[in-house]
Amino acid sequence: MAGDQLFIGLDSGTQGTKVIVLSRQKGRILAQANAHHDIIENKRGGREQHPHWWTDACKLVLEKVLGNRAVDRKLVKAVSVSGQQHGMVPLDTDGAVIRPAKLWCDTETKSQCRTLTERVGGDQAVRSAIGNYVAAGFTASKLLWLKENEPQNYDRLATVLLPHDYINFWLTGQRRTECGDASGTAYFDVKNRCWSKILLNAIDASGKLETCLPELIDARNPCGILKPEIARQFDLPKKTMVAAGGGDNMIAAIGTGNIKPGVITVSLGTSGTIYAYSDKPIVDPKGELAAFCSSSGGWLPLVCTMNVTVTTELLRSLFKLDLKKYTSLVAKAPPGAEGLLLLPYFNGERTPALPDAKATLHGMTPMNLSAQNLCRAGMEGATLGLRYGLDVIKRNGISPKELRLIGGGSNNPIWRQMVADIFEKPVLLPKDTEAGALGAALQAMWCYCNQTEGKTDLEDLCASFVLLDDTRRTEPVKATAALYRDIYSQYLELECCMRPLNQV
């Protein structure tokens, strides 16, 4: 192992934390582990987690991988963290968490979104100020919600961090962030890469929030080094760097090699995301495309849908099926589920912007109402929603050459074929499907190399470590793709008919 360098990638998501240890010289992952997160829900759309759940999970997975005999702790050079976007972590002057973090999937702050938009002067004025709109789930509305609903907690607020920033704060003691994750707050100007005073003043005209924001740093630079007590706890070198890290989508872009134009990443996770790299900011006049920055120095135009594996998991629970049995039922149903069509808006929807929407099942007859058709309609509905996201991306001038599929759903061959057929594009999978953890490890390597070896090209690192699995390449089937073209048209018509009810 002499001369080897090891890099740790931590991916803290909604459902759990994953970690890998990547060897630079061996060119492979030496160890990996994961841990589960709980979630707090209410009927108003609230979705929250205690930040200590994230750090407890980090402790657990770090002990697992660092205890692996293949891993020499003394060779660890840097750590990077990928975290779920948009969450609000409020800290007091002592750095203590004031209340549970409100998450990306929290829709309890819908009225605050409207209030902020009105204060700024409408959707167009908001997009002019920040390049985005104030979406339900973004951080800005959570802060106004805190101010209006828990004024005593807002008064204690000294720092507001995003989830990955909070884990970096736990590791280093530094209150810093980078442009990729910051661009999902709705108080960050993505064109000029700075905080937006216009939106901050709309939340609180006193100017307090400006004093609560973390320092912005470049994505290639370190957030800091491990605190001495953290280094001792895990027996890691005292000068172990902690990279800037980033939001889960930005870091997964690195983990799929999506750092140059032409590549599209599609994630089949709890939510669904579809995104591409751009050398310039892309602002959608209709506001359906999130104009994010990347965590690799460019921009990451992105579309998010709220209900992907949410949908399949609800149906699995309804019919009490494990994954194997659920997949077998989907396989028994024909494409189109014999006319069943599902708008899977169980958690509301972000794209299109319908935070109050409810799921709709259409086309039921005595002949087609079966478990297998319902299971297939659920998977198809989630995928058709993402296809709408692809249309939004293409409408904004981005031409995909290939799709790189990640997330839990990507491991399902039936779902992969469905994506290929509905998107009418070849689907490729990275050999390592844990794109968030791999992307974090690569960003950690990039950071370390830039600090110790001079300017390093992230594209070269991705070319060496992000490998595609040719054995799982999936091509669209022409006849099925043509069938889904018609079904997609019906899906759009159903959504249009239901929109007046879903906007109530």
N, C-alpha and C positions, 0 to 999 in steps of 0.2 A: 504493500500500500504506500510505500515511500513515494513522496512527491504528488500524491493524489490530492485533490481538492473536492470537498463535499459542500453541497448547497441544499438548504431546506426550503421547501415550498409548502406553506400552510394555506388551505382553502377553507374559510369559515363561511358556510352557507346557511340557508334557512333551516334545512333539515339536519345538518350536522357539519362536523369538521373533518377534513381529510388532510393528510400530510404525506409528503414523499421526501426521500433523501436521494439526491442525484449526484452521481460521480462524474466529474468532468473528464478525467482520464479514461475511465472505463466506458464512458458514454452510455450509461444505463442507470436505471433506478435500483438502488440497493435495498430499500425498505420502504414500506408504506403502511398506514394505519388510518382508522376512522373512528369517530365517536358521534353519538346521536344528540340532537338538541330537542328540547320541548318547545312548545309555543303556547302563549296565552291568547285566547280568543274571546270576543264578546259579540252579541247580536247586532251591535251598531256598526260592525265592520272593523273593530279594533283588532290588531295583530301585533303582539309585543313579545319581547324576550328580555330576560335579565342578562346584562352584559357579562356577569360573572359565569353564566353558563358557557359562554364562548371561551373565556380564559380557562375555565375548568376543563373543557374539552381539549383545548390546546395542550394543557399540562399532560393530560392522559395520553394523547397521541404522540407527543414528543417523547415521553418516557418509553412508549412502546417501540418507536423506531430507533431511538438512541440506545435502547437495550439490545437491539439486534446485533448478533456477532459479526455481521458483515459491515457494521458501521463503526468507524473509529471517531469518537467525539472530538478528538484533538485536531482532526482534519477539516472540521466544519469552518467555513470561511464567512458565510453570509446566510441570512434568512430573509424571506419576503412573504408578505401576507396578501392574499386575495380575500375580499370580504363582500357580503351581500350589499348592494347599493342602497342609497336613499335613507337608511335608518338614522334616527335621531338619538344620539347618546349625550344626555345633558350632565355636565360635571359642575361641582361647586368649586369654591376657591381652593379647597384642599385636594381636588382631583377625585373626590368621591362621586359615585354615580347617584344622581338625585332621584331618579325613578326608572322603571323599565324602559328599554328602548322601543320606540314605535318603528315598525318595519316597513319595507317597501310595499308589502301587500296590505298594509293598513289603509282602509278607505273611510275611516271615521272622520277624516278631516276634509270631506268634500265641500262643506260650506265655506271653510277657510280658503280653499282654492278659488272659489268664486269671489270672495271678499278681496283677496290679494289682486286678482285680475282686474276687478273693478277699480281698486285704488290706483293701480298703475295706468289705467285708461283703456282696458280691453285687451283681447288676445293679441292684436297686431302690435300694440305698444309693448306688451310683455316680450313678444318674439324679437322686436327691435332691440330691446334692452339686453336680453340674455341669449337669444337664438333658440329658445325653447318656450314652452308654455308651462303654467303651473299645474302639473298633473297630480291627480290624486295618487298619493304614494311618495311623491318627491318630498324632500326634507322641509322646504319652506313652509308648507301648510302645517306641518307638525309643530313648528315653532310658534306659529300664530295660535294653533290649538292649545299649546301649553300656556301661552300668555293669557288666553281667554278663559280656559277651563281650570287651570291650576296656577293662579297668579302667585301663590306663595312659593311654588317650585320655580316659576320663571324668575322671581326676585332673587333666588339663590344661584341662578345660572351664571357661571363664569367662563365656561368653555363648552362649545357644542362640537362633537366629533361624529364622524361616520363610523360604522362598525369596524372597518379595517384600520381606521385611524386609532380607534380605541385599543385594539389589540397591539398596534405599534406603540401606543402610549404605555400599555402594560409592560411591553418588552424593553422600552428605552427610556421612558419618562418624558419623551418629547411630544409636544402637541403640534404635529405637522400633517400636511396632506399634499396630494399632487393633483394635477389638473383633471385627469381622467375621472376619478371618483367625485371630485369637487363639482364637475360639470353636471352631475345628477341631482344637485341640491335645489335647483331653480332659484338660486341667488348668486350664480356664477355666470359671467359673460364669456361664452365659449369662443367668440371671435377674438377677443382681446386677452383671454386667459387671465382674468382677474375677477375678484368679487364685485358684485353689482350693488352699488349704493342705492340705486333706484328700488330694487327689490328688498334690500335690507331695510330701507326706510319705510317701505310699505308694510313690513312686518312690525317694526318698532321705530317710530320717528325720533325717539330719544337718542339714537346713535349707539345704544348699548350693544347691539349685536355685533357691530364691527370690532368691539373689544373682546368678543367671545370666540372669534374665528381662529382656527389654527393657521400657522405659517404655511404658505404655499412653497413647495420645492419642486425641482425638476424630476421627472420620472426616472432619470438615470442616476440620480444622486441618493445617498443613504439618508434615511430618517434619523439614524444615530447608531450607536452601538448598544449591545445588551447591557442592561443595568447590572451592576456587580452581583446583586442577590439572585438575579435570573441566571446569570452565567454560572454561579455556584450551584444553584438548584439543579441544573441539568449537566453540570460538569463540562461546560463548553468554554472555549478560549475566551479570555477577557475582552479581546478586541473583535469579537464576532460582529460583523456589520448587520444592520437591519435595513434592507432596501426600502424605497419609497412605498412599494406595494401598490394596490389599486383596487378598483371595483371588480367584482367577479367577471363581468363581461369583458372589461378591458384586459384583465390578466388572462382570461381564457382565449382572447384573440392572440396573445403571444403564444399560448400553448397549442394553438392550431396553425401557427405560422401566418396568421392573418394580419400582416404588418406591411403589406404592399397592395396596391389596387388589383382587383380581379378576383380575389378570394372572398367568398361569403361563408360565414359561420352560422349554422343553425343549431340552437340548443333546445333539446327536448327535456327540460327539467320541470320543476314545480311550475314555474312560468315558462313561456317560450320566448326566445330572443333570436333575432336574425340581424346580422350586422356585417359591415365591411369597413376596410381601411380607406381613408382619404387623405390626400396631401393638403386639403383646404377644408374649412368649415362648410358644411352643407346644411342650410336652414330651409326646412319645408314650409312653403307658404300656407299649407293647410294645417301645419302643426302636428302631423301624425308621425313624423320622424324625429326621434330624439337626436339633437345635434350635440353629441358628446365629443369630448376630447379622448384620445387614446392614452394608454399608459406606456406608449412607445415613442411619443413625441409628435404624433400627428393628430388626426381626428377619427372618430368611430361612429358614423351615422348608424342608428340602431332603431329597431322596432321591437316593442315588447308586447306580448299577449299574456294575460293573467292566468290562463287555465289550460295547462298541458297535462302533465302527469297528475295534477289536481283532479282532472276529469277521469282518467283511467283508475286512479286510486279510489275515488268515490264509487265507481261502478264495481270495482273489485270488492270493496267493503259491502256494498249492497247485496251482491250475490255470494259473498263469503268465498272468494276464489283466491288461490295463490297465483303468482305470476304465470306459471306454466299453464294452469287451467284457463286463466283469462285469455292467454294468447291462443290456446287451442280453440276457444269459442270464436275469437275474432277470425281465425283461419277458416272456420266452417261457414261463416257468412260471406256472401259475395260482395264485391266492391259496390258501394252504394247502399249496403245494408237493406236491400229490398225496399228502398224508398224512405227509410227512416233518416232524418236529418236533424242533427243536434247543434244548436248554438250553445257552446259550453261556457256560458257566462256565470259560473257558480260563484266566483269571487268578484262579480262586476267585470268590467273590461277596460283596459288602457288603450288598446288600438283595435277598433275605433274607441274614442274617449267616451265610455259609458259606465262610469263608476257605480251607478245605481242599478245596472242591468241585472236581469235574472236569466238563468238558463232556460232554453226553449227546446222541446222535442216535438218535431213536426212529422206528419206523414204516417201516423199510426193507423193500422187496420187490424182486424182480427187475424189476418193471415201473416203479418210481418212482425207482430209484437212478440219477440222472443229474446231470451237472454243473449244469444249469439249476435243477433242484429243490434241490440242495444250496446253491447260491448264494442262492436265494430263501429257503430255510429259515434261512440265516444271518442275513439281513436281518430276517426276521420274528421270529426268536428274540430278537434284540437289542431289537426294538421291543416285543414282548410283555413282556419283562423290565421295560421302562420303564413299560408300562401297569400293571404291579403297583405301581410307584412312585406312579402317579396314584391308585390305590386307597388307598394308605397316606395320601397327602395328604388325600383326601376323607374318609377315616375320622377324621381329626383336625380336621374341621370347616371345611376350606377348600373353597370352591365356585368352581371355575374358570369364568370367563366366556369366555376365549379362550386359545389356545395361541400363543406366539411361539417359533418354531423357529430354533435357531442351531446352529453347529458344522459341520464338514465335510460331514456327511451331509445337511444341510438344502439343499444345492445340487442334490441329486438329486431330480428330479420324481417318480420312482417311489417313493422313500422318503418324500417329503412326503405323497403320496396314501396310502401305507401307514399313516403316523402318523395322518392324519385318519380313516381307516377303523377302525383298531384303538382309537383313543382316542374315536372318535365325537364329535369336536369340529372346528370350523373351525380351520385352521392358517394363521397369518400369519407373514410373514418381514419383518424389518427390511430397509430398502433397503441398509443397510450391515451385512453379515453378520459383520464382525469386531467382535462385540459387546464383547469384552474390551478391545481397544485403544480403541474409541470410548468405552466406559464410563470407561476410565482418563483419556482426554483431557477428558471432561466433569467427572470428579471434580477434575482439575487446574484447570479453569475455575472450578468451584464454590469450591475452596479459595482461588484467587487473588481472586475477587470478594468473598468473605467477609472476606478480609484487607485489601482495598484499597477496597472500595466499600460496605461494610456488609453486613448480613444479606441473603443471596441464597437464593432458593427453588430447590432442585435440580429440583423438578417442572417449573418453568418452563423450565429449561435443557433438560430431556429433551423437553418438548413442542416445542421449537424444533429440536432436532437429531436426535431418534430418530424417523425417518419410516418408515412401513410401506409395503411394496411390494404394492400392490393387484393388480398383474399376476400375482403368484405366490400369491394367496390360493387355498387348496385346501379344498374342502368334502367331507365324507364322502359316499360312495355308499351308499345305504341297504342294497341287496342285499349288497354286499361287507362292510359293517359287521356285518350280521346273521351272515354266514358267519364272520367273525373273532370274533364273540362266542362261538360254539361252539368255535372253535379255542383261544381264550383259556382256556376252561373245561378243555379237554384239557391245555393247557400247565400250568395249576395242578395238575391231577391228576398229571401226570408229575413235576412238582417235588415234590409230596407223597410220591409213591412212592420217589423217588430220595433224599429227604432223609436217611434213616438211613445210606445209603452215603456221602453227601456230608458227614456230620458225623463220620466216622471220622478 
